[in-house]
Amino acid sequence: MIPRALEAEILRLHHTEHWPIGTIARQLRVHHGTVRRVLAQAGVPMTPRAVRASMVEPYLAFIAETLAKYPTLRASRLYAMVRERGYPGAPDHFRAIVAGLRPRPAAEAYLRLRTLPAEQAQVDWAHFGKLAIARAVRPLMAFVMVLSYSRHLFLHFYLGASMAYFIRGHVEAFTHFQGVARTLLYDNLRSAVLERRDEAIRFHPTLLELAAHYRFQPRPVAVARGNEKGRIERAIRFARDAFFAARSFRDVDDLNAQAAAWCAGAAADRPCPEDRSRRVREVFAEEQPLLLALPAQAFPCDERVTVSAHKTPYVRFDWNDYSIPHTHVSRTLTVLASLEAVRVVDGQDVIAKHPRSFDRGAQVEDPAHVAALVADKRAARAHRAQDRLQHAAPSTKALFLRAAARGAHLGVLTRGLLQLLASHGAAALEAAIAAALAEDAAHLAAVRHFIDQHAHAHGQRPPIAVALPADPRLPLTVQPQPLSDYHQLATTATDDDPTDSDPHP
């Protein structure tokens, strides 16, 4: 309906100013059909408009015949066919014509699906964006299960949609419902169906183990039959709009605590779609005793991954490195991971346990593992030093045995003997140790005394310790070059200069 004032203005312009219909419509910003309707209602005779023949009219029969034979033929291919037959029009208008002539399938009617109490539950994943955790960005996925009869739902969020999370979602949902529906209906997602050829279905083996443990029947919906899982689709949409929209949370644990309270509160207090006079909570109280009872033991849902420990004492799992004892490097190990902890297993033995990290590139270490590796490295260096001393001076072994019996510090003794070996040589060190053992003086001061006495007897000056500056060039090794060429030059110079009486000063 248009205002009375606008109708009066249309009639005035037509009768008084004799404006045509198109001018009235353009100036008053209304449709020309509206102008015609107002004039017709006022009794103004309308002359029939001349209908211009369409350029596609000669080809309509050909188009209809072709579409009847090939209903899914693309409009672009049909346009090329009529262009070859002389059609001069543009492709844009031609697409609209084809859309009006294309045969449409008959609308399909669906039966309202009704289920018995405790007979069926529907399961699916829902994506709720991404969540940043330190340096990692992980998908925020919601596992949703809804009982088809009472519409009581379970909602839990995970940082991914792996098979381990899929199984864990089932176990936690069964615990939430305190029972199991006889049939679980799935979309054809990879966690449930690995392969399908019509009615031939290959389920995921882990899902079959879960079904055998809880005694339910897994069943995927038919291909292209989304109406069969309408309850889970509406439950996910309800969770998006009524729970997740504009909600703030600290982390996934906080979000799951809020989701559990919402499922037990507002979601359970909504009217049941099957019986609007009752709440979901009331219908679930009627359905729950009919659910299959839970087994005595819950299904194990820890993630199990085979990993390789290389030269460093760490194993990598889920983008992060976890420390292990250094005695287990270069082995194939097993990681058992829950949402809270990561255990590393060698055969039947748990060799490491860490809190789980959802970061990326983090090193999760046990201080005991690092300390054991450092101690092992230090012991190895001490053994190498003792082997070097015993090779240079065989009497060192007896010296160490007597020093250890008297409670001497073997590390200090080792460092002192290495310094004497570097400054005086192996022969002098062996003689000094033998003299110290002969005097039953098994300590570093005695060895130093006898080695200085040996040097003084041979007229050697004691070595002077020189502290070198911290110059990065000092550790460089300079390879000595032969001096034969220089001797040859000196000899040649003597032969040429007879006045030089001493060519080799």
ZAMARGU-4260 file (C-alpha; in steps of 0.2 Angstrom, whole numbers, plus 5000, padded with zeros to 4 digits):
<rodrens>
0) 5000/5000/5000 | 5006/5018/4996 | 5000/5034/5005 | 4984/5042/4999 | 4994/5058/4996
5) 5005/5049/4984 | 4990/5041/4975 | 4982/5059/4973 | 4999/5066/4966 | 4999/5051/4953
10) 4982/5055/4947 | 4985/5074/4947 | 5001/5072/4936 | 4992/5060/4924 | 4976/5071/4922
15) 4982/5088/4924 | 5000/5088/4917 | 4997/5073/4905 | 5013/5065/4911 | 5016/5047/4904
20) 5017/5033/4916 | 5036/5031/4914 | 5039/5049/4919 | 5027/5048/4934 | 5036/5033/4940
25) 5053/5040/4938 | 5050/5057/4946 | 5040/5050/4961 | 5053/5036/4963 | 5040/5022/4962
30) 5038/5007/4951 | 5028/5009/4935 | 5017/4994/4939 | 5012/5004/4955 | 5007/5019/4944
35) 4997/5008/4932 | 4988/5000/4947 | 4983/5017/4954 | 4977/5023/4937 | 4967/5007/4934
40) 4959/5008/4951 | 4954/5026/4947 | 4945/5020/4931 | 4958/5026/4919 | 4958/5015/4903
45) 4975/5007/4900 | 4981/5004/4882 | 4989/4987/4881 | 5008/4988/4879 | 5016/4981/4864
50) 5026/4966/4868 | 5042/4965/4859 | 5047/4949/4852 | 5062/4941/4861 | 5077/4936/4851
55) 5078/4919/4860 | 5060/4914/4855 | 5065/4904/4840 | 5077/4894/4850 | 5066/4890/4865
60) 5060/4874/4858 | 5078/4868/4855 | 5083/4874/4873 | 5068/4865/4881 | 5072/4849/4871
65) 5090/4849/4875 | 5087/4852/4894 | 5074/4838/4894 | 5087/4826/4888 | 5102/4833/4898
70) 5094/4841/4914 | 5111/4845/4921 | 5119/4853/4906 | 5128/4869/4910 | 5121/4885/4903
75) 5138/4890/4896 | 5138/4874/4885 | 5120/4877/4880 | 5124/4895/4875 | 5138/4889/4864
80) 5126/4877/4855 | 5113/4891/4852 | 5127/4903/4846 | 5132/4890/4833 | 5114/4890/4827
85) 5113/4909/4825 | 5108/4916/4842 | 5114/4934/4844 | 5111/4938/4862 | 5123/4940/4877
90) 5127/4926/4889 | 5120/4934/4905 | 5102/4936/4899 | 5103/4918/4892 | 5108/4911/4909
95) 5092/4918/4916 | 5082/4910/4902 | 5090/4893/4905 | 5086/4894/4924 | 5068/4897/4920
100) 5067/4882/4908 | 5078/4870/4917 | 5067/4855/4924 | 5067/4855/4943 | 5066/4839/4953
105) 5050/4836/4963 | 5051/4842/4981 | 5055/4828/4993 | 5044/4825/5008 | 5052/4819/5024
110) 5044/4809/5038 | 5046/4815/5056 | 5058/4803/5064 | 5053/4797/5081 | 5064/4786/5092
115) 5060/4776/5108 | 5068/4781/5125 | 5086/4776/5126 | 5086/4770/5108 | 5097/4782/5099
120) 5110/4796/5102 | 5118/4807/5089 | 5136/4812/5088 | 5147/4825/5079 | 5161/4837/5080
125) 5159/4856/5079 | 5172/4869/5075 | 5173/4884/5086 | 5188/4894/5078 | 5205/4893/5085
130) 5214/4896/5102 | 5231/4903/5104 | 5242/4894/5118 | 5259/4902/5120 | 5267/4900/5103
135) 5254/4887/5096 | 5238/4890/5088 | 5226/4875/5090 | 5209/4872/5083 | 5195/4873/5096
140) 5183/4858/5093 | 5167/4854/5102 | 5162/4835/5104 | 5143/4835/5105 | 5132/4820/5109
145) 5113/4822/5111 | 5100/4809/5116 | 5087/4808/5102 | 5072/4805/5113 | 5075/4818/5128
150) 5087/4830/5118 | 5098/4830/5133 | 5115/4835/5127 | 5133/4834/5131 | 5146/4847/5126
155) 5165/4846/5129 | 5179/4856/5120 | 5196/4849/5114 | 5211/4856/5106 | 5209/4846/5091
160) 5198/4832/5083 | 5210/4817/5084 | 5204/4799/5087 | 5210/4800/5105 | 5199/4815/5108
165) 5185/4807/5099 | 5186/4792/5110 | 5188/4802/5126 | 5172/4812/5121 | 5162/4796/5121
170) 5168/4790/5137 | 5165/4807/5146 | 5148/4808/5138 | 5143/4791/5144 | 5149/4796/5161
175) 5138/4812/5160 | 5123/4802/5155 | 5127/4788/5167 | 5122/4776/5153 | 5123/4772/5135
180) 5111/4773/5121 | 5108/4757/5111 | 5113/4765/5094 | 5125/4779/5091 | 5122/4789/5074
185) 5137/4797/5066 | 5139/4807/5051 | 5152/4799/5038 | 5167/4807/5047 | 5184/4800/5046
190) 5185/4795/5065 | 5170/4784/5063 | 5170/4778/5045 | 5186/4774/5036 | 5178/4768/5019
195) 5160/4766/5012 | 5154/4758/4996 | 5135/4760/4997 | 5130/4748/5011 | 5147/4741/5013
200) 5155/4751/5028 | 5172/4749/5036 | 5172/4757/5053 | 5187/4763/5062 | 5194/4748/5072
205) 5196/4759/5088 | 5178/4764/5087 | 5173/4746/5085 | 5183/4742/5101 | 5174/4756/5110
210) 5157/4749/5104 | 5161/4732/5110 | 5166/4738/5127 | 5150/4748/5130 | 5139/4737/5119
215) 5131/4750/5108 | 5129/4749/5089 | 5138/4762/5078 | 5128/4767/5063 | 5132/4781/5050
220) 5118/4791/5042 | 5114/4787/5023 | 5124/4797/5010 | 5116/4814/5006 | 5103/4811/5020
225) 5106/4826/5032 | 5089/4825/5039 | 5093/4809/5048 | 5105/4818/5059 | 5094/4834/5062
230) 5094/4832/5081 | 5113/4834/5082 | 5114/4848/5069 | 5101/4858/5079 | 5110/4854/5096
235) 5126/4861/5088 | 5117/4877/5082 | 5109/4879/5099 | 5126/4878/5108 | 5133/4891/5096
240) 5119/4903/5099 | 5114/4900/5117 | 5131/4896/5125 | 5146/4900/5115 | 5141/4917/5107
245) 5150/4932/5116 | 5156/4920/5130 | 5173/4924/5138 | 5184/4911/5146 | 5202/4909/5153
250) 5207/4893/5145 | 5199/4876/5139 | 5197/4870/5157 | 5187/4885/5161 | 5177/4884/5145
255) 5173/4866/5149 | 5167/4870/5167 | 5155/4883/5160 | 5149/4871/5147 | 5146/4857/5160
260) 5136/4870/5170 | 5126/4875/5155 | 5122/4858/5150 | 5116/4854/5167 | 5107/4870/5169
265) 5100/4881/5155 | 5101/4867/5142 | 5091/4855/5153 | 5078/4868/5157 | 5073/4871/5139
270) 5056/4864/5133 | 5058/4847/5125 | 5055/4848/5106 | 5045/4832/5106 | 5033/4838/5120
275) 5033/4856/5123 | 5024/4855/5139 | 5039/4846/5148 | 5057/4851/5151 | 5072/4842/5144
280) 5076/4838/5162 | 5060/4829/5165 | 5060/4819/5149 | 5078/4814/5153 | 5074/4808/5170
285) 5061/4796/5161 | 5074/4790/5149 | 5090/4788/5159 | 5085/4772/5169 | 5082/4764/5152
290) 5100/4767/5145 | 5112/4753/5145 | 5122/4752/5161 | 5140/4757/5161 | 5154/4743/5162
295) 5164/4742/5178 | 5180/4749/5170 | 5180/4764/5158 | 5187/4762/5141 | 5206/4767/5140
300) 5207/4783/5131 | 5225/4789/5133 | 5233/4793/5116 | 5246/4780/5112 | 5261/4785/5100
305) 5277/4776/5095 | 5292/4788/5096 | 5310/4787/5093 | 5323/4794/5105 | 5339/4800/5096
310) 5356/4806/5103 | 5348/4819/5114 | 5338/4813/5129 | 5321/4819/5123 | 5306/4812/5113
315) 5295/4823/5103 | 5276/4822/5105 | 5263/4834/5099 | 5275/4848/5094 | 5285/4848/5110
320) 5300/4839/5117 | 5299/4829/5134 | 5315/4823/5143 | 5319/4805/5146 | 5334/4797/5156
325) 5350/4797/5146 | 5351/4778/5147 | 5337/4776/5135 | 5343/4786/5120 | 5343/4778/5103
330) 5328/4768/5106 | 5310/4766/5100 | 5299/4771/5115 | 5280/4773/5118 | 5271/4789/5123
335) 5255/4788/5133 | 5246/4805/5134 | 5231/4811/5143 | 5225/4829/5144 | 5235/4831/5160
340) 5251/4821/5158 | 5263/4813/5146 | 5271/4796/5151 | 5286/4788/5141 | 5286/4769/5142
345) 5300/4757/5137 | 5292/4740/5136 | 5282/4739/5152 | 5292/4752/5162 | 5287/4770/5164
350) 5304/4779/5162 | 5297/4797/5162 | 5281/4807/5167 | 5278/4825/5163 | 5264/4837/5164
355) 5257/4839/5146 | 5260/4855/5136 | 5249/4862/5122 | 5263/4874/5117 | 5273/4873/5102
360) 5292/4870/5102 | 5293/4869/5121 | 5306/4858/5131 | 5298/4850/5146 | 5312/4843/5157
365) 5313/4833/5173 | 5328/4841/5183 | 5333/4823/5188 | 5336/4818/5170 | 5347/4833/5167
370) 5357/4831/5183 | 5360/4813/5179 | 5366/4817/5162 | 5378/4830/5169 | 5385/4819/5182
375) 5388/4805/5169 | 5397/4817/5158 | 5408/4823/5172 | 5412/4805/5177 | 5416/4801/5159
380) 5428/4816/5159 | 5436/4810/5175 | 5439/4792/5168 | 5446/4799/5152 | 5459/4810/5163
385) 5464/4795/5174 | 5466/4784/5158 | 5478/4797/5151 | 5488/4798/5167 | 5489/4779/5168
390) 5495/4778/5150 | 5508/4791/5153 | 5514/4786/5171 | 5509/4768/5175 | 5512/4771/5194
395) 5497/4783/5194 | 5486/4768/5197 | 5494/4764/5214 | 5495/4782/5219 | 5476/4784/5216
400) 5473/4768/5226 | 5483/4774/5241 | 5476/4792/5240 | 5458/4785/5240 | 5462/4774/5255
405) 5467/4789/5265 | 5452/4800/5260 | 5461/4812/5248 | 5451/4822/5235 | 5454/4812/5219
410) 5447/4826/5208 | 5461/4839/5214 | 5474/4825/5213 | 5469/4822/5195 | 5469/4840/5190
415) 5486/4843/5198 | 5494/4827/5190 | 5488/4833/5173 | 5496/4850/5175 | 5513/4842/5180
420) 5511/4830/5165 | 5509/4845/5153 | 5523/4855/5161 | 5537/4842/5164 | 5533/4827/5153
425) 5528/4809/5156 | 5546/4803/5161 | 5548/4816/5175 | 5530/4812/5182 | 5533/4794/5182
430) 5549/4796/5192 | 5541/4808/5204 | 5526/4797/5208 | 5538/4782/5210 | 5548/4792/5223
435) 5532/4798/5232 | 5526/4780/5233 | 5543/4774/5240 | 5541/4787/5254 | 5523/4782/5256
440) 5518/4800/5253 | 5502/4797/5242 | 5497/4815/5239 | 5500/4829/5226 | 5512/4839/5237
445) 5524/4825/5238 | 5524/4822/5219 | 5527/4841/5216 | 5542/4840/5228 | 5550/4825/5220
450) 5547/4832/5202 | 5555/4849/5207 | 5569/4839/5215 | 5572/4829/5199 | 5572/4845/5188
455) 5584/4854/5200 | 5596/4839/5199 | 5596/4840/5180 | 5599/4859/5180 | 5582/4863/5174
460) 5573/4879/5178 | 5556/4877/5186 | 5542/4881/5173 | 5534/4898/5175 | 5515/4899/5174
465) 5510/4913/5161 | 5492/4919/5161 | 5487/4921/5143 | 5474/4934/5138 | 5457/4929/5132
470) 5461/4930/5114 | 5451/4920/5102 | 5466/4917/5091 | 5476/4908/5105 | 5468/4891/5103
475) 5472/4891/5084 | 5484/4877/5080 | 5499/4882/5069 | 5507/4868/5059 | 5526/4869/5059
480) 5534/4871/5042 | 5551/4862/5037 | 5566/4874/5038 | 5577/4865/5025 | 5574/4878/5012
485) 5581/4891/5024 | 5596/4881/5027 | 5599/4880/5008 | 5597/4899/5006 | 5610/4901/5020
490) 5622/4889/5012 | 5621/4898/4995 | 5624/4915/5003 | 5640/4908/5011 | 5647/4902/4994
495) 5644/4919/4986 | 5652/4929/5000 | 5669/4923/5004 | 5672/4937/5017 | 5658/4929/5028
500) 5668/4918/5040 | 5653/4912/5050 | 5637/4908/5040 | 5628/4900/5054 | 5629/4911/5070
</rodrens>
